[in-house]
Amino acid sequence: GFDAKCEVASYDVVHIVPARTAVRVTNKGARYTPEVRPVIDAARPGHTYIFDDVKVRCPGDKIARTLGPMTFKIK
């Protein structure tokens, strides 16, 4: 093994509120953009967040690679 620092290129955030329509927004880069911040700040118990289509670029990559989705349920 070795330590490789990968850079987040983009990801989609899906915010699921029970009994409502899900909201999907795309973020460029690792830090939340102004479009994504309100979606993250709206987190309440029972809400679910899916970080999907996460793209990262690692040393030696010519194009960004896609990681699997990550799901978080707010308690």
Buried (B, 14 or more C-beta within 10 A) or exposed (E): EEEEEBEBBBBBBBBBBEEEEEEBBEBEEEEBEEEBEEBEEEBEEEBBBBBBBBBBBEEEEEEBEBBEEEEEEEE
